[in-house]
Amino acid sequence: MERKWIPELDGLRTLMILMVSWYHIWQQSWLTPTVGNISFDFLMRSGYVWVDGTVLLSAFLLYRPYARVRLRRDSLPDPRVFYLRRCRRILPGYYAILALTFFCVCLPFGLYSSPQYLVKDVATHLTFLFPFFRDTYLATPLGAACWTLAIEVQAYLLFPWMARASLKRPGRTFGLMLILCLGFRAWCIWSLDDFNMVVNQLVNFLDLYVMGCILALAYEELRLRKERQGQLFRGSEWAASAVFLLAFWGLLSMLKVQAASSVYNWQSGFAGWIGRLLNMAAPSSNYPVIQRNQMIYRPVYGLLFGSLILSSPFSLRPLRKLLGNRVTRFLAGISMNYYLAHQTVIVHMRRLGFPFSEYEYPNQSGDRPWQIRYTLLAFALSFLAAVLITYAIEKPVQKWMDRKKSSR
């Protein structure tokens, strides 16, 4: 039986989640990592970009069964099975984290300004609708990182039907998705002064979903050729490794560009060149340039992340072992709960004044010993929370769900 699990992607998923969480921890600690005279400040300032990689990876994995159908290697997936698997994977950990945050943090510390806001925030989080409202998306005390999962769940609702349509009419289906995405994005860039409510909506990620589907088709085709021929071609592993390293270098270069985005002058640099090429009106002095550039560069990030995803399974053995091993598989297994829990953990640490510092605002005061302690504890406590939620709540609930399903 052919193995459908791709171990190398465990390492990529772990890296992506680590970088996003490090960005959030950096927002609280202001600790810039350095090695000698080399500063990695650009990685911290652009850490949110790795979310695009997780969305692309999710689309790739979701479409793989349909890519196999297209190559006549599997039967068409049942939408009911798809939805049951998504519920089994997501709901136990997500609802557990919401409940723990609500009863252990929000209520004891009085984080809701009114009963009406409490009901609205909880209801929209339970139904994954909170990204549609400014107060429940931007000001929620239930954990700001949950929006990514909400976007994914919204995509899950549509994905089986989109995938089936793409098997019959791939050009029309993917073309329509790109038109919706790029048209919406152009309207945002051209017309809006505030991107907070649009930069991370599902429609603004549709180009990444199209890329993920195409990547899945390419991967299954390459895997099929390798199985038939024993190898793709002479030197294919070297070529794949070179693609991986070049894509990683290109990603780091783009992250430096993104990190240099000015809040006051988006017209400088490559983004400004693109803006002038599109003949866009000059923004006001306080334009949210970082989000604008993120939308402009999102297809570029998608191509770079996609190159990493597609090349890693075919690369040289040392690189594949670095990405796919027991450690990365374990970390990938707890990555969702780590991601959902970490921001609540690190913000509550600041709320409690833990660890202690003699300064009221130790990050602004440059209390480096505190910055180091806070950063290490933030990673450790978030990791511990993820392990406990995964193995004390999520796994037992999943087993219970499996038993209920079998009994029916």
C-alpha positions as CSV (number, residue, x, y, z in Angstrom):
1,M,0.0,0.0,0.0
2,E,1.4,3.4,-1.0
3,R,2.2,5.8,1.8
4,K,0.2,9.0,1.5
5,W,1.8,10.8,4.4
6,I,4.6,13.2,3.4
7,P,7.0,13.3,6.4
8,E,9.0,16.3,5.0
9,L,6.0,18.5,5.3
10,D,6.0,18.0,9.1
11,G,9.2,20.0,9.3
12,L,7.9,22.7,7.1
13,R,4.7,23.0,9.1
14,T,6.7,23.1,12.4
15,L,8.9,25.8,11.0
16,M,6.0,27.9,9.8
17,I,4.1,27.7,13.2
18,L,7.3,28.4,15.1
19,M,8.1,31.6,13.1
20,V,4.5,32.9,13.5
21,S,4.6,32.2,17.3
22,W,8.0,33.8,17.6
23,Y,6.6,36.9,15.9
24,H,3.8,37.1,18.5
25,I,6.3,36.6,21.3
26,W,8.6,39.2,19.9
27,Q,5.6,41.7,19.9
28,Q,5.5,41.2,23.7
29,S,9.2,41.0,24.5
30,W,10.9,43.2,21.9
31,L,13.8,40.8,22.0
32,T,15.7,40.8,18.7
33,P,17.7,37.6,18.1
34,T,21.3,38.2,17.0
35,V,24.3,36.1,16.2
36,G,27.5,38.1,16.6
37,N,26.9,41.2,14.5
38,I,24.1,39.6,12.5
39,S,20.6,40.7,13.4
40,F,17.5,38.7,12.6
41,D,15.2,41.6,13.3
42,F,13.7,41.2,9.8
43,L,12.5,37.7,10.7
44,M,10.6,39.0,13.7
45,R,9.1,42.0,11.9
46,S,7.8,39.8,9.0
47,G,6.8,36.7,11.1
48,Y,3.1,37.0,10.2
49,V,4.0,36.2,6.5
50,W,4.5,32.5,7.5
51,V,0.7,32.2,8.0
52,D,0.4,32.4,4.2
53,G,2.6,29.3,4.1
54,T,0.4,27.4,6.4
55,V,-2.7,28.3,4.3
56,L,-0.9,27.1,1.2
57,L,0.2,23.9,2.8
58,S,-3.4,23.2,4.0
59,A,-4.7,23.7,0.5
60,F,-2.1,21.4,-0.9
61,L,-2.9,18.6,1.6
62,L,-6.7,19.0,1.1
63,Y,-6.5,18.7,-2.6
64,R,-4.2,15.7,-2.8
65,P,-7.1,13.2,-2.7
66,Y,-8.7,15.0,-5.7
67,A,-5.4,15.1,-7.5
68,R,-5.1,11.4,-7.1
69,V,-8.7,11.0,-8.5
70,R,-7.6,13.0,-11.6
71,L,-4.7,10.6,-12.1
72,R,-7.2,7.7,-11.6
73,R,-5.4,6.4,-8.5
74,D,-8.3,6.8,-6.0
75,S,-12.0,7.1,-5.8
76,L,-13.8,10.4,-5.3
77,P,-13.8,11.4,-1.7
78,D,-17.1,11.5,0.2
79,P,-17.9,15.0,1.4
80,R,-19.5,13.5,4.6
81,V,-16.2,11.7,5.4
82,F,-14.3,15.0,4.7
83,Y,-16.5,17.0,7.1
84,L,-16.3,14.3,9.8
85,R,-12.5,14.2,9.6
86,R,-12.2,18.0,9.8
87,C,-14.6,18.1,12.8
88,R,-12.6,15.3,14.5
89,R,-9.3,17.1,13.9
90,I,-10.3,20.6,14.8
91,L,-13.2,20.9,17.2
92,P,-12.0,19.1,20.3
93,G,-8.8,21.1,20.7
94,Y,-10.3,24.4,19.5
95,Y,-13.3,24.3,21.8
96,A,-11.2,23.1,24.7
97,I,-8.9,26.2,24.3
98,L,-11.9,28.5,24.0
99,A,-13.4,27.1,27.2
100,L,-10.2,27.3,29.1
101,T,-9.5,30.9,27.9
102,F,-13.1,32.0,28.7
103,F,-13.4,30.5,32.2
104,C,-9.8,30.8,33.4
105,V,-8.8,34.2,31.8
106,C,-11.7,36.2,30.4
107,L,-14.2,35.9,33.3
108,P,-11.8,36.1,36.2
109,F,-10.1,39.1,34.9
110,G,-13.2,40.9,33.6
111,L,-12.0,41.3,30.0
112,Y,-15.5,41.9,28.6
113,S,-16.8,45.4,28.6
114,S,-20.5,44.4,28.5
115,P,-22.6,41.2,28.6
116,Q,-23.7,41.9,25.0
117,Y,-20.1,41.8,23.8
118,L,-19.5,38.7,25.8
119,V,-22.4,36.8,24.1
120,K,-21.4,38.1,20.6
121,D,-17.7,37.2,21.0
122,V,-18.4,33.7,22.3
123,A,-21.2,33.0,19.7
124,T,-19.1,34.1,16.8
125,H,-16.1,32.1,18.0
126,L,-18.1,29.0,18.4
127,T,-19.4,29.4,14.8
128,F,-16.1,30.6,13.3
129,L,-17.8,33.9,12.2
130,F,-15.8,36.3,14.3
131,P,-13.4,37.5,11.5
132,F,-16.4,39.3,10.0
133,F,-16.8,41.7,12.9
134,R,-14.2,44.3,13.9
135,D,-14.7,43.9,17.7
136,T,-14.7,40.1,17.7
137,Y,-11.7,39.9,15.3
138,L,-9.4,42.7,16.4
139,A,-10.3,43.2,20.1
140,T,-11.3,39.7,21.2
141,P,-9.8,38.4,24.5
142,L,-10.3,34.8,23.4
143,G,-7.0,34.7,21.5
144,A,-6.1,36.7,18.5
145,A,-4.5,33.7,16.7
146,C,-7.8,31.9,16.2
147,W,-8.6,33.8,13.0
148,T,-6.4,31.5,10.9
149,L,-8.5,28.5,11.9
150,A,-11.7,30.4,11.2
151,I,-10.6,31.1,7.7
152,E,-9.6,27.4,7.2
153,V,-13.0,26.2,8.5
154,Q,-14.8,28.6,6.1
155,A,-12.7,27.1,3.3
156,Y,-13.5,23.6,4.4
157,L,-17.2,24.3,3.9
158,L,-16.6,25.1,0.3
159,F,-13.7,22.9,-0.5
160,P,-15.3,19.5,-1.5
161,W,-17.6,21.3,-4.0
162,M,-14.8,23.5,-5.4
163,A,-12.6,20.4,-5.7
164,R,-15.3,18.4,-7.6
165,A,-15.9,21.3,-9.9
166,S,-12.2,21.6,-10.6
167,L,-12.1,17.9,-11.7
168,K,-14.7,18.7,-14.4
169,R,-13.7,22.2,-15.4
170,P,-10.3,23.1,-13.9
171,G,-9.8,26.2,-16.0
172,R,-13.1,27.7,-15.2
173,T,-13.0,26.8,-11.5
174,F,-9.5,28.0,-10.8
175,G,-9.9,31.0,-13.1
176,L,-13.1,32.1,-11.3
177,M,-11.3,31.8,-7.9
178,L,-8.4,33.9,-9.1
179,I,-10.7,36.6,-10.6
180,L,-12.6,36.8,-7.3
181,C,-9.4,37.0,-5.3
182,L,-7.3,39.4,-7.4
183,G,-10.3,41.6,-8.1
184,F,-11.1,41.9,-4.5
185,R,-7.5,42.5,-3.6
186,A,-7.2,45.2,-6.3
187,W,-10.3,46.9,-4.9
188,C,-8.9,46.8,-1.4
189,I,-5.5,48.3,-2.5
190,W,-7.1,50.9,-4.7
191,S,-10.0,52.0,-2.6
192,L,-9.5,51.4,1.1
193,D,-7.6,53.3,3.8
194,D,-7.8,50.6,6.4
195,F,-6.9,47.0,5.5
196,N,-7.4,45.4,9.0
197,M,-10.7,43.8,8.1
198,V,-9.8,42.7,4.5
199,V,-6.2,41.5,4.5
200,N,-7.0,38.2,6.1
201,Q,-10.4,37.3,4.8
202,L,-10.9,34.0,2.9
203,V,-11.5,35.7,-0.4
204,N,-8.0,37.3,-0.1
205,F,-6.4,33.8,0.2
206,L,-8.1,32.2,-2.8
207,D,-5.0,32.6,-5.0
208,L,-3.1,30.5,-2.4
209,Y,-5.8,27.8,-2.5
210,V,-5.4,27.7,-6.3
211,M,-1.7,27.4,-6.0
212,G,-2.1,24.6,-3.4
213,C,-4.3,22.6,-5.8
214,I,-1.9,23.0,-8.6
215,L,1.0,22.0,-6.4
216,A,-0.9,18.8,-5.4
217,L,-1.5,17.9,-9.0
218,A,2.2,18.5,-9.7
219,Y,3.3,16.5,-6.7
220,E,1.1,13.5,-7.5
221,E,2.3,13.5,-11.1
222,L,6.0,13.6,-10.0
223,R,5.4,10.9,-7.5
224,L,3.7,8.7,-10.1
225,R,6.6,9.1,-12.5
226,K,9.1,8.3,-9.7
227,E,7.2,5.1,-8.9
228,R,7.2,4.0,-12.5
229,Q,10.8,4.8,-13.3
230,G,12.5,4.4,-9.9
231,Q,13.6,8.0,-10.2
232,L,12.5,11.2,-11.9
233,F,15.8,11.7,-13.8
234,R,19.5,11.5,-13.0
235,G,20.3,14.2,-10.5
236,S,16.7,14.9,-9.6
237,E,17.4,14.9,-5.9
238,W,20.2,17.4,-6.4
239,A,17.9,19.6,-8.5
240,A,15.1,19.4,-5.9
241,S,17.6,20.3,-3.2
242,A,18.8,23.3,-5.2
243,V,15.2,24.5,-5.8
244,F,14.6,24.2,-2.0
245,L,17.6,26.2,-1.1
246,L,17.0,28.9,-3.8
247,A,13.4,29.2,-2.7
248,F,14.4,29.5,1.0
249,W,16.9,32.2,0.0
250,G,14.3,34.0,-2.0
251,L,11.9,33.8,0.9
252,L,14.4,35.3,3.3
253,S,15.1,38.1,0.7
254,M,11.3,38.8,0.4
255,L,10.9,38.8,4.2
256,K,13.6,41.5,4.4
257,V,11.7,43.6,1.9
258,Q,8.4,43.1,3.8
259,A,10.1,43.9,7.1
260,A,11.4,47.2,5.6
261,S,7.9,48.3,4.7
262,S,7.4,51.8,6.1
263,V,4.2,52.7,7.8
264,Y,4.6,56.2,6.3
265,N,6.1,55.7,2.8
266,W,5.0,52.7,0.9
267,Q,6.1,54.3,-2.4
268,S,9.8,53.4,-1.7
269,G,11.4,50.2,-2.9
270,F,9.9,47.4,-5.0
271,A,6.4,47.9,-3.6
272,G,6.4,51.5,-4.7
273,W,7.5,50.5,-8.2
274,I,4.6,48.1,-8.4
275,G,2.3,50.8,-7.1
276,R,3.4,53.3,-9.7
277,L,3.2,50.7,-12.4
278,L,-0.4,50.1,-11.5
279,N,-0.9,53.9,-11.5
280,M,-2.4,53.9,-8.0
281,A,-3.2,57.1,-6.2
282,A,-0.6,58.1,-3.6
283,P,-1.8,57.1,-0.1
284,S,-2.1,59.4,2.9
285,S,0.8,59.7,5.2
286,N,-0.6,57.2,7.7
287,Y,-1.4,54.5,5.2
288,P,-1.1,51.0,6.6
289,V,1.7,50.1,4.2
290,I,2.7,46.8,5.8
291,Q,-0.7,45.2,5.1
292,R,-0.8,46.7,1.6
293,N,2.6,45.3,0.7
294,Q,1.6,41.9,2.2
295,M,-1.4,41.8,-0.2
296,I,0.8,42.9,-3.2
297,Y,3.5,40.3,-2.4
298,R,1.2,37.4,-1.4
299,P,1.4,35.6,-4.8
300,V,5.2,35.9,-4.6
301,Y,5.2,34.4,-1.1
302,G,2.9,31.6,-2.4
303,L,5.3,30.7,-5.2
304,L,8.3,30.6,-2.7
305,F,6.4,28.6,-0.1
306,G,5.1,26.3,-2.9
307,S,8.6,25.7,-4.1
308,L,9.6,24.6,-0.6
309,I,6.6,22.3,-0.4
310,L,7.0,20.7,-3.8
311,S,10.8,20.2,-3.7
312,S,11.3,19.0,-0.2
313,P,9.9,15.4,-0.7
314,F,12.2,14.9,-3.7
315,S,15.4,16.4,-2.2
316,L,18.5,14.7,-1.0
317,R,18.2,12.3,1.9
318,P,19.9,14.6,4.6
319,L,17.5,17.4,3.8
320,R,14.5,15.1,3.9
321,K,15.6,13.6,7.2
322,L,16.1,17.1,8.6
323,L,12.5,18.0,7.7
324,G,10.9,14.6,8.3
325,N,11.8,12.7,11.5
326,R,10.2,11.7,14.8
327,V,10.7,15.0,16.4
328,T,9.1,17.0,13.6
329,R,6.2,14.5,13.4
330,F,5.5,15.0,17.1
331,L,5.8,18.8,16.8
332,A,3.5,18.8,13.8
333,G,1.0,16.7,15.7
334,I,0.7,19.3,18.4
335,S,1.2,22.4,16.2
336,M,-2.5,23.4,15.8
337,N,-3.1,23.4,19.6
338,Y,0.3,25.2,20.1
339,Y,-0.7,27.8,17.6
340,L,-4.2,28.3,19.1
341,A,-3.0,28.5,22.7
342,H,0.3,30.4,22.4
343,Q,-1.0,33.9,22.1
344,T,-3.4,33.6,25.0
345,V,-0.5,32.2,27.1
346,I,2.0,35.0,26.2
347,V,-0.5,37.8,26.6
348,H,-1.7,36.5,30.0
349,M,2.0,36.2,31.1
350,R,2.3,40.0,30.5
351,R,-1.0,40.6,32.3
352,L,0.2,38.7,35.4
353,G,3.6,40.4,35.3
354,F,5.4,37.0,34.8
355,P,8.3,36.8,34.9
356,F,9.0,39.6,37.3
357,S,10.8,42.8,36.3
358,E,11.6,45.9,38.2
359,Y,10.3,47.9,35.3
360,E,6.6,48.5,34.6
361,Y,7.3,48.1,30.9
362,P,10.4,45.9,30.7
363,N,10.3,45.5,26.9
364,Q,10.3,49.3,26.4
365,S,13.0,49.7,29.1
366,G,15.3,47.3,27.4
367,D,15.4,44.9,30.4
368,R,17.3,42.2,28.4
369,P,17.5,39.5,31.2
370,W,13.7,39.8,31.5
371,Q,13.3,39.7,27.7
372,I,15.3,36.4,27.5
373,R,13.4,34.9,30.4
374,Y,10.1,35.9,29.0
375,T,10.9,34.6,25.6
376,L,12.1,31.2,26.8
377,L,9.1,30.8,29.2
378,A,6.7,31.8,26.5
379,F,7.9,29.1,24.2
380,A,8.0,26.5,27.1
381,L,4.6,27.2,28.6
382,S,2.9,27.4,25.1
383,F,4.5,24.0,24.3
384,L,3.4,22.5,27.6
385,A,-0.2,23.8,27.1
386,A,-0.2,22.3,23.6
387,V,0.9,18.9,24.8
388,L,-1.6,18.8,27.7
389,I,-4.5,19.9,25.4
390,T,-3.5,17.4,22.7
391,Y,-3.1,14.3,24.9
392,A,-5.4,15.1,27.8
393,I,-8.3,16.5,25.8
394,E,-8.1,16.2,22.1
395,K,-6.9,12.6,21.7
396,P,-9.5,11.2,24.2
397,V,-12.3,13.1,22.6
398,Q,-11.3,11.9,19.2
399,K,-11.3,8.3,20.5
400,W,-14.8,8.9,21.9
401,M,-16.0,10.3,18.6
402,D,-14.5,7.3,16.8
403,R,-16.4,4.9,19.1
404,K,-19.7,6.8,18.6
405,K,-19.2,6.6,14.9
406,S,-18.5,2.9,15.0
407,S,-21.5,2.2,17.2
408,R,-23.7,3.8,14.5
